[in-house]
């Protein structure tokens, strides 16, 4: 069974629920806490990776 390698922080992208802009962990580090640097919104969604995970059936 192969394990998926850990994602680097640069690959993780968040989307603000309020303004829809994409943010990186570097952007989030600019403000204290979890907030959008553009609009101040506090609800962020983590985008899914484009990889498809295959699982064997029992």
Residue, then its C-alpha position, 0 to 999 in steps of 0.5 A: x500500500x503506497x502512501x501519498x507524499x505530504x503536500x508542501x505548503x506552497x501547493x496548498x491553496x485556500x479560497x475566501x468564501x466572501x470575495x472568492x480570491x485564492x490565498x496561500x499560507x504565505x498570504x495568511x501569515x501576513x495577518x494574525x489568525x485566519x483571515x483573508x488579506x483582501x476583504x477580512x473574511x474569516x471563512x476559507x475553503x481548502x481546495x481539493x487536489x486534482x489527484x484521484x485517489x484509487x481504493x481497492x474494493x474488498 
